[in-house]
Amino acid sequence: MPDVLHLKKFPIAAAMMAAAIGAFVLMQASDRRSVAPSADTGRAADDHGRSASTPEAIPFSGLRDVFWRVFHEVLADRVTLIAAGVTFYLLLALFPAMAALVSLYGLVADPATISEHLRELAGLMPSGAFDLLADQIKELVERRDATLGITFFVGLGIALWSTHSGTLAIFDAMNVAYEEDEKRGLVRLNLIGLCFTLCAMLFTVVMVALVGVMPVVLSYLWLDQFKEHMALLMRWPLLLLIVAVAVTSVYRFGPSREPAKLRWMTWGAVLTTIAWVAMSLGFSFYLDHFANYNATYGTLGALIGFLVWIWLSVVILIVGGELNAELEHQTARDTTTGTPLPMGARGAYVADTLGKTMS
């Protein structure tokens, strides 16, 4: 029986089912934190959702305004150009990030197995991109300092510092999406960036461990073949839930503003996660069956495909931020955390102003 659970052979339908399950779980978590329905907090009484307390309470006419503004803002903010700049910084941060990942992974498992475990996720990447990264990982593992001494922690710190430039580039993109200027001091911004980078690394370690360790654990539970396959299949909703949480964290900590309530970030996070999975699978299929970057770019073909994939991923991330911002922009209610404040005193542009309507 073929290994249908290997992601390179992972069916698109199964991937989208996993994304839908992860979306449902995240939406339910958001709903539990929302205000109980009442005459004031249910569906907005006006035609455009100006008094909506949740995104779900915005009527169709209001959602039409939101999506019209998102389309306009994507063009006005030059999202594709911003994403290209972020992609450049992410490329510069990629190899230091791999060094930090190998170091952190080595604290909980044999770093020599990281390439094998990461291969499970290779189906979401363009053809040839994983091999490009695997060679670098192999070199990092071979010259890694296995002792937990000063050299190890200095090397890890340098790798994290080099990587966090990519994180700050994402933060800048979120400021663009939320119409904010950077107001955080240099020290605070860099500390947030470093903490966020470290958490992102730990998230990745958890994802890799989940993909690689779970099959080994299940093999000792004496499950029949069907139950084992179903248990392995459930890895993907959990992984996608982790991705959705990571995306939500970007929308929470990225923009320089008072943080929004969770329910005002959920739509963008869920749709971004689903769109990213669909894009990754679709782009990989396109490269495998239609495009031939190697014929055009020669030995750089795999790298070019990888860069385009990163760029598309960043575009989706920013558009998700634009969607969240315009959902907040649609209501006059306070969308920020803490005690409700009047408009103009909330510390967030989209919470302090109202977006235009189509009529």
N, C-alpha and C positions, 0 to 999 in steps of 0.2 A: 504493500500500500504506500503511495507516495506521501512524502512529508508535507501534507497540506498546510501545516501550521508554520512552516518556514515562510518568512515575510516576503521573500522573493517570489513565492508562489501563492502568496496570500491573496484571496479573491477580493476584488473591489467591493463586492456586496458585503462580505464579512467585515471589511475595514469600515465601511460606512455604518454598518450595524453597531460596531463597537463605538464609533463616534457618536451615534445617536444615543446609545446607552449612557455614555459619559456626559453628554449634553443634558439628558434627562436628570441624572443624579445632581449635576451642578445647578440646574434650574430649581430642583426641589430644595436644595440647600439654601438657595437664595430666597425662595418663597417662604421658608420657615422663619427667615429673618425679617420678612416684610411685615407691614402693619396689617392687622386683621381687617377684612373687608367691612366697610360701613358706608353710610351715605356720603361721607366726606372723603374716604380713602379708596373707594371702589373706582369704577369707570368714571372718567371726568364728565362733569355735567355739560361743559362747553363742547363746541364742535371740534376743537383742535387739541384738546388735552392739556390746557394751560394749568389746570389744577390737579393733574395726575400725580399720584404719589408713587407709582411704579411704572415701568415701561409698558407692562401689560395693560395698564389703564388708559393708555393713549389710544384714541379711536383711529379708524382707518384714515380719516382726513389728516390727522396729526402725523401718522406714520408716513403718509405721502409727503408731507412737508419735510419730515426728517430725511427721507431717502433723496428727495430733491436737493436738500442742502448738502448731504453727504457727497452726492455727485458733483455739485458745484465746488465744494471745499477740496475734493481730491484734485480737481483741475487747478483751482486757485493756489493751493499749497504746493503744487508741483510734486505730488507724492512720489511719482516714479523717479524724479531726480533726487529727492531726499533719500529714497530707498537705495539709490545707487551710491550715494555718499556713505550711508550706513554700511552697505556691503563692503566698501573699501576698508573701513575701520574694522569690520568683523573679520575680513581676510587677514589683516595685520595681526589681529588678536587670536587667530585660529591656532597657530602652532604653539604659542605660549599656553593657550587654553588646553591643548592636548597634553602638554608637559604637566600642567597642574592636575589634569584628570588622571593621568597615569600615577602620579604621586598619591593622590587621594584614594584611588582604587586599590593601590598597593597596601593601604592600611587595613583593608577588610578582606582582600582576596589576592590570589596570585596575579600580578600584573601581566604575566605572560598570556593569560586567558582573555584579556580584555578585547583583543581583536576578534577572537572567535565569538564572544558574546555580542560585540557590536555588529557583527555580520548579520545577526538576526534583524537588525534595523536597516540593513543596507538596501532593502527593497524600496524604501521611501526616498532614496537618494538617486541621482542620475547615474546611469551606467558608467562604470569606471571611476567614479568619484571615491567610492569606498577604498578601492585598491590604492588610490593616491594617498589617502589618509593612513591606510594600514601600513604602508612602508615607513612612514614617519613614526607611527606608534611603535613599530618593531624596533626602530633605532633608539627611541626614547627608553624602551624597556631594557635594552641591552646595556645602556650606559647610565641607568638609574642607580642612585645611591640608596641601597636598601636599608641602611641604618637610620634610626630616628635621632640623628644628631643635629648639630647646628647647621651643617651643610644642607641637610634635607629641608629644614624649615626655611632657611634663607632662599634656597632654590624655589620652594613652593611660594614664598612671598613674592619673589621677583616674577614668577610666572603669573600669579594672580594680579599683580600690579600692571603687567603688560597686557593682560587680558581685559582689564576693566575699562580700557579705552573703547572697546567695542560696546560695553554696557553703557558708557556715557553717550555714545553716538545714538543708541536706542532711546535714551532719556531725552536727547535733543529732538528726536523725531516725535516723541510723545508730546513735548511742549508745542511742536507745530500742530499736531492733531487737536490738542486741547486749547489752542490759541493763547498760550502762556509764554511769558518771558522767564528766563532762569533767575529765580530770586534766592536760591540757596547759596550760602557761602561756599568758598572753594573747599575748605576743610570738610564741611558737612556733606557736600556733594560727593567728594571723593570717598568719604567713609561709607556713605550709602551705596556708592558704586561698588566698592570693594566687598561689602557685606552681600550685596545682591549677586555679585559674581561668584562668591564662595557658595552661596545657597544654590545658584544655578549648577555649579559643579557637583554639589551633593545630590541635587535632583537627578543629574545625569548618572551618577554612581548608582543611585537607587534604581533607575530605569534599567541600566545594564545588568545589575545584579538580579533584578526581577526576571528579565528575559533569560539570563543564563542559568540562574540557580533554581528557578521554579521547576523546570523539567527534571532536574536531579532529585529534588525533594519529592516530587510526585512519584518517581520511580520506586520509592521506598514505601509507598502507602498501599501497595497491592490493589490498586484500582483496576477495573476492567478497562479495555481499550477505549470504549466510548466515553466513559466518565473521565478518563485521563485526557482525551482529546478535548472534551468540553471544558475541563479545568484549564488546559493550556490556552484554549481560545479566549477564555475570560481574562487572560493577561492583557489583551489589547484594550478592552474598555478601561482597565485600571491604568494602563500606560497613558491613554488619551485623557483620562481624568487628571493625571499628573501634568500633562501638557497644558490642559485648560487652567489648572491652578497656577502654573508658571506664567501663562499669558495674562491671567488676572493680576498677578503680582506686578507685571510690567505696567499695566494700566493703573495700578495702585501707587507704585513708587516712582514711576517714570516722570510724569508731569510735575512741574513745580507749582503746586496748588494744594488747597485743603482737600484731603481725600474724599472721594465720593463713597456713598453707601454701596455695599456689595451688589445690591440688586441693580444698580445703574452701571455696573461693569459686566454683568453676566451675559447680556445679549452679545456684546462684542467679543467676549472671550469664547463663548460657545460657537458662534458663527466663524470666528477666526480659526478655531481648532478644526472644525469640519471642513472649511475651505482649504486649510493647509494640507490635510490628509488627501482630499480630492485632487488638489493641485500636484502634490508630490507623486501620487500614483499616476495621474494623467501625464505629467511631464516625463516621468520615467518611461511610460509606455510610448510616448511620442519619440523620445530619443532612441529607444530600442527598435522601433518599427518604421520611422519616417526620416528623422534628421540624422545626419552623419557629420558631427562636428569634427571628427578626425580628418575627414576629407578636406575640410575648409581650413582648420587650424593646425593640422598635423599633430605633433605630440602634445600640444596644448589643448586638444579637444576635450579631454576629461576635465581639465581645470576650468575651461570656459563653460561647460555644461554645469559644473558645480557652482560657479559664480552666478549664472542665470538662475539656478534653483534658490540660492541664498537671496538674490534680489527679489524674486517672486514671493518668497516667504516674508521678507520685510515689507513688501507692498501690502500683503494681506494683513500683517500685523498693524500697520499704520491705518489702513482702511477700517479695521475693527475699532481702533481708537477714535477715528472720526465718527463712526456710528455711535459709540458710547457718548461722545461729546455732544452730538446733535440730539440724542435722546434727552440728555440733561437740559439742553438748550430749549427744549420744547415746553417744559413745565415751569411754572412760577414758584413751585414749592422748593424748599431747601433740599437739595440732593446730597449735601455734604454730611459727614458724620458729626455727632455732637448735638448740642441744643440748637433747634431751628432758629435761624437768623433771617432778618429781612434782606431783600435783594440789595446788593451793593456792599454788604458786610460779610459775605460768605467766603471770600478769599479764593474764588475760582471764577474765571470769566464766564464760562457757560452756565454756571449756577447763578451768577449775578446779573445776567442779561437774558433776554428772550430772543429766540431765533425768528427769522421772517417766515411768514406763511405764504402759501401759493395764492390765497384768495382773501 
